[in-house]
Amino acid sequence: MSPSYRVHMPNLRTTSVVFASPHSGRDYGWSFLRKTVLDSRTIRSSEDAFVDELFCAVSQQGAPLITLDVPRAYVDVNRGKQELDPALIKGVEKKGHNPRVASGLGVIPRVVAGGRQIYRGKITLAEAETRLRTHWDPYHARLSALLDEAHHLFGQSILIDCHSMPHEAIDSLCRGRSHKPEIVLGDRFGASATSDIVDEIEAAFVAEGLKVARNTPFAGAYTTQTYGRPARDRHAVQIEIDRMLYMNERTLRPNANFAPMQAILARVSERICELGRAQELPLAAE
């Protein structure tokens, strides 16, 4: 079976930055769709639609981009393998309180955006384990390898985990604030990346006229927590983009601002790639 992830590699890696779009997968197989109670549009409400296309320029800028074909509603690679939901998966016992699992957003999600149930009943543990073995394991093995290669080549790695956020979620979570962000940078409150790196990323977005917040309402999840080790020169930053900036959330189609937003993000990603060019690739000078 071919892997469900894709890596868009540059002809030559010139930066320690690795981009990832783990939630833009839109391969909703028939075997999955026939199990869900949701219609074909609602099942996509948790999808970071088109984020992979927004960042398509990065491979031409010297950085790899890893994406996943299967959707977040099927398996969420931004969750730990142990985050199994006993309310969804037969044979899983409840162990402590995990707010993500309790809300139905474990590694095998029980709900999509808005808390809408995906299934009529439970799925088997064997099915959950097959999804993890087939999709979660290969994705993280490849992502980890890309970051190790970056660290070996450049002495550091910078992971940029790219996501989008529903506009209504921003309104709800930021109610009462005069400053509602269009971009949210998550660094686990400084635990997953050094402040100078996050400062530069924020400055790149601000230079494009975008309103930026840090860690509120999204600070980063499993990926930033796992791969961000600043003391070891391994950094990870999550980027959340307001979907209204580039798409119609009702029709799930790009809006008239898609191409301009894509151009903005190409300029931002180029500035981010510069952060990883402190050390040149040895073969690049030959």
Buried (B, 14 or more C-beta within 10 A) or exposed (E): EEBBBBBBEBEEBBBBBBBBBBBBBBEBEEEBEEEBEBEEEBBBBBBBBBBBBBBBBBBEBBBBBBBBBBBBBBBBBBBBBEBBBBEBBEEBEEEEEBEBBEEBBBBBBBBBBEEBBBBEEBBEBEBBBEBBEBBBEBBBEBBEEBBEBBBEBBEBBBBBBBBBBBBEBBEEBBEEEEEBBBBBBBBBEBBBBBEEBBEEBBEBBEEBEBEBBBBEBBBBBBBBBBBBBBEEBBBBBBBBBBBBBBBEBEEBEBBEEBEEBBEBBBBBBBBBBBBBBEEEBEEEEE
